[in-house]
Each structure stands twice: as C-alpha cells, then as structure tokens.
C-alpha cells in the first residue's frame, strides 16, 4: 500500500510515516492470503481466503465495524487502527464481498446476507434515527446478494438474480430511482433502461455506474450546471454523457464502437471501465 497514512489507513503500523510515496508491503499480513480489498475515505477493508473480514484506518463514525464510539466526555476512545484488525462481530461469517465508502462500509456473506456499518446520520443508510452503526448491522430486507458498492452516503447491492437495489442519500439522483428523495430502505432500481441483469456496480461520491448486458449505465451528479464553464473547468463530466447535468435514472453510455463492458469503477468524481472488442 502507499499514499496518505494520516490515520493508519495503509496498515503499516503506528510508527509508519504519514505519507508513504512508494508501495510498501503490509508486513503484519505475512502468511495471510488476501482475496478482496476495498479502500475508502481514510480506511481500508480486506477479506482473507478463509472469508475473514479485516479493517483498519480511521475509525470515526464506526466505519471499521469495531465498535468505536464516543466516550462520556465526548471524545472518541480510539479513532484509528494502524494495522489490519479482525472484525469480531463477523467472526464465524464467511465474507465474499466488501466495500469501503466515505464514512460507512458494507460486506456480503457467503450466504448472501448484507451487513452495513458506519455513518448513518439523518437516516441516510436506512437504520432509523440512530447516528452510527459502530458494528455490522444486517440488512434483512434484501434478497440473496452477490456484490456491494458504497459511495459518499449511498449504497448499492446486486442480488444473485442480477437485480440492483440502492438506498441512502439520493443527492442529485445518485440512487437512480427517478427522483432525489432519500431512501431509508433498499429500493429496486428498475426500468426499460436496464433490460439485462446487472453484473457490476460502482459508486462515486454522488454518482453511480453499472454494467448490464455488456453496456455501461451512469446516473447521479453530473455537475448540476447544465453547461460546461467557459474556462473548461467543470465540476462535472463523470457520467460520460457529454454534459454536466444530473441524471436521476440510469442512462446508457454510447461508445460508438462495438465493445462489451466487463467492469466499471467510480472515483470521487471520475469513472472508468474495462472493455473488450466484439
């Protein structure tokens, strides 16, 4: 791992530098086989070949799932984990998919159950009026699930039937359900725009992208201005539709080539895909 390490998000130990400009091996994981990893906003999550979930980095808001919470005096008992730590609440659960968002995280077990932990202020993540879920909380209303993606304040899940569900903050239409209303519980993203099962989903800060039937669809925050600025510096463009307006429903990207989308990934405000020619 490499990069900013202000809160131990690189997992290199408490004495490691605050910035690590070159790749460095996470020595404490010697002998451990990591199969899946996800990096969020100053925290990281990984899964071993045995299905154990590890997390490290900034622990504020409960995003690590270790139960970090405020003390009586109003200070965090501990805000960071500097080396990978087993999420105790998930012991005995075989994890197959994880995602680290901005202030929350999610994982899916081998039996298709979704667990969520971290920031849930203003009911943004569907857990009622509580502020934080400091340990993994099960989302029982979802069908058997395969993959999960966390954005700034929203979450998307793909079921084993290729259905897409989304919930949380719906700023700029990032849930893709046709409006900008907050969804306090999972809502299915549906419509004629996605006629095939969804195979991949990715979440940015306030935008989302998915692969369905070899095509990529994007929606959410496009910049909100409607026109690119005169100096060429627009806050939008991450949806790939040639403009910087918002889209509240999944919208097909036209690549003007015979290509099949295999994967898609969202950064904070940028998007990328992997394709093969057909």
N, C-alpha and C positions, 0 to 999 in steps of 0.2 A: 504494500500500500504506500501511498505517497500523497503529499499535498498539505493542506491546513490540518493542524493537530491540536488546536487550542483546547479541546475538551476530550482528548483521548480517542477521537474517532478513528484513528489509524490502528489502534490496538497494540501499540508498541511499548506500552508501559508508562508509568508516571514520570520517569526521568527523561523521556524522549523529548526532542525539540518540538517547539510549537509549529514549526514549518519544516516539512521533510520534502525537499525538492527532487529527490530521486527515489525510485522504487526500493522499498526495504521489506524484507521478509518478516512476517509476524511470527517471531521465534517461539512464542508460547503455544503455537498451534502445531509444532513439530510432532509428527506421529498421528495427527488428526487429518482425515480426508474431508475437505470441504467440497460440496457439490453445488451449492447455490449461495449467492451472496447478493445483497442489495444495500446501496449507500443512500442515505437520506440527508437531511439538513443537520450536520454535525453529529450524526450517529450512524451505526452500521449494524447489519444483521446477517448472520450466515447459518447454513444448515449443514450438518455433518452427513456422511454416508449412512449413518445409523438413524437419521431423522431427528437428531437433537438440534434445538434452536439456540444460538448464541447471539448476544448483543453487547454492544459497547459504545462508548462515546457519551455525549450529553444526555443526562437522564431526566432533565426537567420535563414536566408535563406527563411523565410516565411513559415516554415513548420507547424505553428499553424493555418495559414489561417486568421490571424487578421490584416494583412497589415503592419507588422513590416518591416521597410526599413531603408536605410542609410540616415542620415541627411546631410545637406550641408557640414558639417565639416568632414564627412566620418565616423561618429560614429553612432551606432545604437541608435535610440530614446529609444527603450526599447528592451531588448533581452530576457526577461523571463516573464512568467505569473506564479505566485506562487499558484494560486487557479484556479479551472476549470472556464473557460470563454466561454460564448456562441459565436459561430462563426456567427457574424452578417450577413455576406454575404449569409449565408444559412438559414436565417430566412424565414419561410414560406415553406421551403423544408423539407419534411419528409425523414430523412436519415434511411437506414436499414442496411448498411454495412460500416465499416471503417477499415483503415489500416494505421499504422504509420511505416514509413521506417526509413532510416538513416537520410536523410536531406529533405525528402518530405513525403507527406501524401496524402491519397485519400479517397473518400467516394462515396457511391452509394445511390441515392434517391429511394423512393418508386416506382417512375415511370421508374426506370431502367437507369437513367442518371448518368454518371460517372463524378466526379469533382476531380481535382488534384491541389495541391498547394505545394510550397516549392522549393527546389533546382532544377534548370533545366539548369545548366551550360553546355556548349558545345552541346546544343540541345539534351541533354540526355533523356529528357522526352517528346520530341515531340512538343515543343512550339516555334520553330523558334530560333532566335538568342538572345532573352532576357535572362537575367541571372536568375531571380527568378520570381515565381508566388506567390506574397505575400498574395493573396486572392484566393479562389476557382475558378478555370477555368474549364469550361465544355468541355468534350471531345465528340464532336458531331458525330464523325465518327464511333462510336461503336453501335452495336445493343442493344436492351434491355438487361441490365446486372443485375446479381444477386450477385456476390461476387468479392472482390478485394484484392490483396496482394501486398505490397510494399517491395522491397529488398533494397540493398545498393543504386543502381542507376537504378533499373529496376522495372517495374510494370506489373502485370498480372491481367486479368479480365476474369471471367466466365460469359457467357451470359445465358439467361434463356433456351436456347436450348442445353446447355452443351458444347458450343464451347469455346475454350481458345484463348485469344488474349494476346500478350506481346509486350512491346516496351521499349525503353530506351537504356542504356548502355548494350552492349552484350559481355562484357568481358568473356572469357572462354566459350562462348556459352550459357550463362545463359538464353537466350530467347528461346532456343530450336527450332530455325528456320533453323538449318542446317549449320549455318556459325557463324562468330564472328563480323559481320558488325552491327554498331549502327542502330537501327530502330527509325526513327524520328516520326513515327506514328504507331498506333496499327497494328500488323501483326498477322494473324491467325496461331496458332501452329497446324500443321496437318500432317497426315501421317498414315501409317498402324500400327504404334506402339500404337495408341490410337483408338481402334475401337468402344469404347463406349463413351457416353457423360462424360465430366469431371464434377465431383461433388465437389471437393475440390482442392485448390491450395495454396501453401505456398512459400515464397521467403526468402532465406537467404541473405548473403552479395553478393555472386556471384554464388549462385546455386538456383535451383528451384525444387519443388516436387509437384506432383499432384496425385489425386485419380481418376481413371477411371475404370468402370466396376469391382469394388472391388479390383483392383490392384493398386500398387504404382509405379509411374514412376519418375525418377530423372534425372537431367541434369545440365550442367554448370561446375563450377570449382570443380575439384576433387583433386587438389593438383599440377597438371601440371608437376610433375617429372617423372611419369611413373613407378616408383618403390618406395616401402617404404624404408625409410632410415634405415641404419644398426642398429642404436640405438633404433629403434622402434618409434621414434617421427617424424611422418609425418604431414605436414600441410593439408593432405587430408583425405579421408575416408568418408566424409559427404554424398557422393552419395550412399554408401551402396553396391557397386558392387564388393567389394573385392580388389580394386586397388585405385590408386590415380591419375588416368588420367582424362582428361576433356572429357565430352560428349556434343556434340553440338545438339543432338536430344534427346527427351525423351526416356529413356531406362528402360525396365521393371526390377523390382526387383524380385528376386526369393527367397522366404522364405522357400522353401522345406517343406511346411506344407499346410494343407487345411484351409486357413484363408481368410477372407474377410476384406479388409481395409475400415475403416469407416472415419478416419480423419488423417491428416498429418500436421506436423508443422516443420518449419525450424528455427533454431537459427542462430547465426552469421556464425558458421562453423560446426553445427551439426544438425541432423534430427531425428525425431521420429514419430511414427504412432500408432494409436489405431486400434486394430483388433478384430474380433470375429471368433471363430472356426466354420467351416461349415462341 
